[in-house]
Amino acid sequence: MMRAENAASVVDGNALAGLLADVFAGDVTQYVGLCGGCGSSAPLAEAVVELDDVGAIVRCRYCRHTLATVLRSPEGVRFVVAALQAFTAPVGVSRAGA
């Protein structure tokens, strides 16, 4: 299990592009998330991301609520939604296979 105090680094949401490439089509950093904590809406690239060897904790840049957790395992990647109220691909974002 990933824990914030074990994060090896804290970066922005662009670090999620590789982790989520197998879960979502297109450039996931351009997807817009709506925070259920403060109501802010922003591209995932603007989120605060705490990384370690197991995965990532994705936090709202404005209120620091945990939006989601991305966990890696031998079985694949698991995207666990927390305070992420909506996650939308903007018009024009390239979708693989579309």
HELIX and SHEET records of a PDB file:
HELIX    1   1 ALA A    4  ASN A    6  5                                   3    
HELIX    2   2 GLY A   13  ALA A   15  5                                   3    
HELIX    3   3 LEU A   16  LEU A   20  1                                   5    
HELIX    4   4 VAL A   28  GLN A   30  5                                   3    
HELIX    5   5 LEU A   44  GLU A   46  5                                   3    
SHEET    1   A 5 SER A   9  ASP A  12  0                                        
SHEET    2   A 5 VAL A  48  LEU A  51 -1                                        
SHEET    3   A 5 GLY A  55  ARG A  59 -1                                        
SHEET    4   A 5 THR A  66  SER A  73 -1                                        
SHEET    5   A 5 GLY A  76  VAL A  81 -1                                        
SHEET    1   B 3 SER A  41  PRO A  43  0                                        
SHEET    2   B 3 VAL A  32  CYS A  35 -1                                        
SHEET    3   B 3 LEU A  84  THR A  88 -1                                        
END                                                                             
